[in-house]
Amino acid sequence: MQSSRPDTLAELTLSAADGRASLSIAVVVQALVLVLITANLGRIPLVSTGDHDAPLLLNDVAVIAMVLLGGTVCIAARSLRLDRVSIAGLLFAFIGGLSAVYHAQVYDFSAFELAFSLAFLARWLLYFAIYLIVINVVRQVDVTAVWKALEAALLIVAGFGVIQSAFLPGFAQMVYPDSRAFVDWDIQGHRLVSTILEPNIAAAMLLAGLLVELAQLAVGVKVRMWKPLLLLTALVLTLSRSAAAGLVAGIAVILVARGLSKRLLRAMGVVGALGLALSPKLIAFGIAYGKFSTGGSAALRLISWARAWDVLREHPWFGVGFNTFGYVEQRAGVEALGSSAYSSDGGLLFVAVMTGAIGLAVYLWMLWAIIVRCRRTWKNTSIASEGRAIAIGAAAFTIALCVDSVFVNSLLTTFVMELMWLLLGLAFVAGVNAPPAPVLRRGGHMVGQALLSPGWISRRA
């Protein structure tokens, strides 16, 4: 993506035996993004409560590296951009943490229980920091390259997932043969789980790539049709009804933003024809996994919503803290069994359970700021079409997640959050007229201008 605007990326110049070579931070970000394909295959045991494990993932390590690298650049530059989204996110985390500390005393949590609860907040902050790093150290000219790395990771996940769905049923149990069925990992048979090992979360991730590619088609960016077709095929094989609802919501956003272009209409026509031709097999596949019944997982979600609503009614203003839900439920006599005991379906409902009406209002303010920012970018015709497509796709994915997470706790899942904050950060960079970035040289000396005006923090809308 070409632009005459000043860059926003710091560059590292490394010394090598055969000479000096420049290494763009965007290249490092692209490499770290590709680690996402390891997902739940790269788990390092870290903390266990006996009924729930909290491992460190290889992807967590990559995100930590990304944040540390970006933080180093900001410190060297003595500059940090904070926009409305950043401020709202940090305020939301503050409310969640303060509420957790308060309710730890109300419910008489042990020091370990409080620390374990706040570890969820620490992980949320780590993944939220991706947004801060992207808007501070990625150049406008590198937006497309970073997106391509993200797209490649999702295509690999989708491609392997199609193979896994066909030839490796019960893949989670193959990877972790000692795991407890329906406690650690559900038995999913031929449903697509890929390296994520959970079909609904895999589906939420695939939505990110598919919606951006549909947005690209809508604005006229050249897209090889095998890419959206592969992502859509993988999405269908997850049999995720929540993702299907999210996809409809996301497409609605794209249509509102751009209308029904000829390229998008043609692509939807091809997909519709293929879907109609394959519908007998797809319906049989769905029936085999109870996707056309109102029992099973649908009934469990109703129970989950009811439990969350009961907790919210008791703590309406500031919730029970981020994330004390599992321990609060234990105090109410609900047995904790597996990871699901520490969260709840409901999306924004669960956000309210943790942080109350006040925290939910701040979170909604953050989402509103995101949509307004993306809209301003996609309506600016002076911005390259690639950047406007990413802004539309990021907004569509945000709305799609709000719908999807009503049924699955995808809004607060790390893999999905990484995709969301990366896309939103790229949408910011695509539309902002930022000043030049610092350049770090061997020996730690800085040349060039700071990211913003002198000083540690600068706030820009």
N, C-alpha and C positions, 0 to 999 in steps of 0.2 A: 504494500500500500504506500503510494508516494504522497508526500505532504511537504509543503513549504514551511510548516510550523516548526518551532524549536523542538528538539528532542527532549525526552523525559527519562532517558536511561543512562545510568552510570556504566562505564566500561572498565573492565579490569585489564591491565596490561601486564602480562606475565613474562618473566625472564626464562629463556630456554637456552640450552647449550648451542643450538644452531641459530640463535637470534631471538628477536623480540616478536611476540605474537599477541595480537589483541583478542580478548575473549569477551564477547558481549554477554551481559547478564541474561539477556533474552534467550541465548543459546543454553545457558545453564537451566533456566526455567523450563525450557522445552524438554531437556533431558530428564529433569525431575518429574515433570508431568507424566512422562511415559512410564514411570514407576507405578502409576495407578493400575496398570494391567495386572500387577501381582495381587492386588486386593486382599482377599482373605486367605490366599495361599501362602503369604509371607507373614506368619504370626509368631511373635516372640513372647512366651509366657512372662507375665510381669506381676499382676496382682490378682488374687482370687479370694472371693468371699466364702467359698465352699459350694455355693449354688450358682455363682456367676463369676466368669473370668473376665478380666480387663487386660487383654494382651496389648503389646506394642507391635504395630504393624510396620512392615517395611515402608509402606506408603506414609505412615506417620513420620518415620525417619526422614524421608524425602521432603515432606512438608516442613519439618523442623529445619532442615538444611536450607530450604528456600527462604524461610522467614529469617533465619540467622544471617544469610547472605544479604538479603534486602535490608535488614536492620543495620548491618555493618555499613552499607552504603549511606543510609540516612544519617547515621551517627557521624561518619566522616564528612558528610555535607553539612552537618548541623542544620538539617532541614527535614520537616515532616509535613506532608499534606494531609489534612483532615477535612473531609467534606461532610455534608449532612448525614450521609449514610454511615460514615465512620463514627461520628459523634453519637448517633442513635444506637448503633451496635454496642459501643462501649458503655453507654448508659444502661442499655438492656442487661448487659452482663453484670454491671454494678448492682442493679436491682435484684437480679437472680442470686448473686453471691451474698448480698446483705440479708435477703430473706432466708437463705439456707442457714446462715450463722444464727439468725434469730430462732428459727424453728428447730435447730439442733438442741437448743435449750428447752424449748417448749415440749419436745418429744423425748428429751433425755437421750440424745444420740451419744454414742461413744466417740472418742477422738478418731478412731479408724472409720466409723460410719460417716462422720462429717468430712473427713479427708477424701473418702471414696466418692462421696456425693460431689464435692468440689472438683474432683478430678474430671468429671464430665464437663464442668464449666471451663476448666483449663483446656480441655480438648476443643470445646466450642470456640474459645478465644484463639487457639492455635490456628484453626481452619478459617476463622474470620480474618485473621491477620494476613491471609493470602490476598484478600482484597486490598488491604493497606499497602502491601508490598507491590502489588501490580500497579496501583495508581501512582506509586512513588518512583518506581525504577524501570518500568517498561516503556519503551519509546512508541510513539504513534506508528512509526514505520515498521515496527516489529509485531504489531497486533495480529496481522494475518499469519505470520510464522508461528506465533504461540498458539493461535487457534488450530493451525494445521497439526501441531503436535498433539493437542487435545483431541482433535478429530481422529488422528491415527490411533491413539490409545483406545477410543471407543469402538473404532472399526475392528481392532484386534480382539477386544472383549466380545464384540458381536460375532465375529467370524469363528472364534473358538467356541462360543456359546452354541452356535448352530451345530457344530460338530459334536459337542458334548451332548446336546439334546438328542441327537440321532443315535449316538454310539456309546455314551457314557451315562446311562440312567443312574440316579442315586449318587451323583458325583460327590456331594459333600461327605457321604459315608465312605466313599473310596479314599478321599483325601484324609479324613479323620475317622478311621475305623473304630476307635475307642470312644467316639462321641456318643452322647445320649440322644436317642431319637426323640424328636419333638421337644427337646429341652435345649440342647446345644444347636442342633440343626434339624430342620424338618426333612422328612423323606419326600423328595419332590419328583422322583421317577424321571420321566422324559421331559419335564419342564426345563426351560433354559435357565440355568443359574450361572453359567460361565465361571469365572474366577471369583465372582462375588459370593457364590454359594447360597444366595437368597433371591428368588425370582422377582419379587416385587421391588427390591432395591435395585437389582440389575435393570429392571424395566424403567425405573425412574432415571437412572443414569443414561440409558439409551435415548430417552426423551430429549436430553440436552443436545446431543448431536443431531438428531432427526429434526428438531424444531429450528435449529440454526440453519441446517441445509435447506429446509423449506423456506425459511426467510431469505436465503440467498437466491433461491429460484424466483421468489416474489420480486426481488429488486433487480434481477437480471444478471446476477453473478453466475459464471459458468460452473456447473456442478456435474460431475460424472454420475449418471443415474444409478450405477450399481451401488453407490454409497448409501443414498437414502433407502434404496430397496433392501440392502443388507441390514441396515439398522431397523427398518420396519419389520422385516422377516424375523429378526431376533426378538423384537418387541412382542410380536404376535406369539412366538414360542414360549414366552414367559407366562402366558395366560393370565396376565395381570389386569383385572378389571379396573383397578384404581388408575393404572397408567393409561388405559384406554380413555377414561374420563379426563385425565390430565391432557392427553393428546388433543382431544376435542377442544378443551379450553385453550390450549396453546395455539391451535390452528385459528381459533376465533380471534385471538389477539393479532395474529399475522394478517388476517383478513381485514380487521379494523385498521391496521397500520398501512396496508398496501392495496387492499382490494384483491380481487381475483384476477391475477395476471394470466396471460395465455400459457406461459411456461408452467406456472403452478397448476392451472386447470388441466393441462396436458398430463402432468405427473400424477395428479389425483385421478385422472381418467384411467391411466395405466394401472395404478394401484387398485382402483375399483374393479376393473376387469379381472385382474388376477385374483382378487379377493372373492369375486363371484364364482370364478372357475374352481377355486380351492375350498369354497365354503362347506361342502359336505364333509371333507376331511377335517377342517378346522372345527366344525360343530361337534363332530365325533370326538376329537381331541379334548375339547372343552367339557363335554359331557362326562368323559372318563375321569376327569378331575373335579367334578361337581361344580363347574363354573356357571351352570344355569339353574342352580338350586339356591334357596334362601337359607339353607342350614349351613352347617360347617363353619367356615371362616367368617361368613357374613354374620352368623349369630354371635360368634366370639367378639366381633367388632362392636356389636350392640352392647355387650357386657362391658367391654373396655371403655366405651363412651360413658356408660352409666357410672362406672367406678370413678372415672376422671371428673365427671360432673359433680358427684357427691363430695369429692375433695375440694373442688372449686367453690362449692356453696359454703363450705366451712371456712375457707380462706379466700374471700373474694377480691381483696384489694392488692395484696402482694404475693399471693400464692404460698406454696410451701418451700420454695427455694429450688435452685438449679444444682443438682437434680436429686432431691431427697424423696421423690415419689415412692420408690420401692420400699424405703424404710418407714415412711408414713403409712403405707399399706400394711406392712408387717405389724405396726402398732395397732392397726384396726383389725388384726386377726387374719389377714389375707396371706396365704403361704407364698413365699418367694420361690419361684421355680424357673430358672433360666433367665436369659437376658430380657425377655419380654416383661418380667416382673418389675423392671426398673424404668419402664417407659409406658406410654399409652398411645394408641391410635388417636386420631383427632386433629393432628396438625396444629392449627392455631388454638384449638381447645387445650392441647397439652402445653402449649406456650403459656396460656392463661393459668393452667394448673400450677405451673412452676413459678410464675411471676405475677399472677393476678391481673386485675383489670388495668393496673398502672403499667406493668411490664408489657402486657398485650398492646396497649395504646402506643407505647414507645416502639414496639416491634412493627406495628402497622404503619407508624410514621416512617420508619426505615424503609419498608416496602414501597410506600407511596413516593418517597424521595427517589427510590430506584426507578420506578415507572416513569416519573416526571423526567428524570435525567435521560433515560433511554428514548423517550418520546422526543425530547429536544434534539437528540442526536439523529434519529432516523428521519426527522422532518427537515434537517439541514442538508440541502442538496449540494452544498459545497464540500461536504465530506464524501470520501470515496465510498462506492457502493458496498465494498467489503465491510467497512466500518458500520455503515447503516444497517446492514444485514445482521451483524453481530448484536447491535443494539436491539433490533426487533426480536431476534432469537433469544437474547438474554431476558427481555421482558416477558416473552411468551413462556419461557422455561420457568420463570418466577411464578407466574400465575398458574401454570400447569402443576407446579409443585404444591401450591396451596390447595389445589383440588385433590391431587394424588395423596397428599399426606393426611387428608381426612380419613382415609382408609388404612394407610400404612405410615409408620413414623419416619417418612423419608426426609422431611424438612430438617431434621436434626441428626441425620445419619452422615458420618464423616465423608464417605465417598461422594455422596450427593452434594454436600455442602462445598466440597472442593470444586466441583464442577460449577456450582452456582456462583461462588465468589470469584473464580477465575473468569467466567463469562462476564460478570458484572464489572469486574475490574477492567477487562478489555473494552467493554462498552464505554466506560468512563474515559479511558485513554484515547479511544477512537474519536471522541467528540470534544476533547478539551484542548484549548490552546495553551500549552504549558511552556514555561521557559526552559532554557538549556539545563542539562544535567551535569553533575560533577564527573570528573574522570579520575580514577585512582591509578597511580603509577607505582611501579616497583619501589619499595621502601616506604610506602604509605603516604607519599606526598600527593596532594590533590591539586589538580589544575582544572580550569573551566569554571563555570558558574554553578551556583547551588540550584537545587530544584525549584526553590521559591525564593522570596525575598529573605535577607539575612535573619537569623533567628531559628529557634528550634521548631516552632510550630506555626504553621500558617493555615488558616481555614479558608477554603474556597467552596462555593456552592456547586 
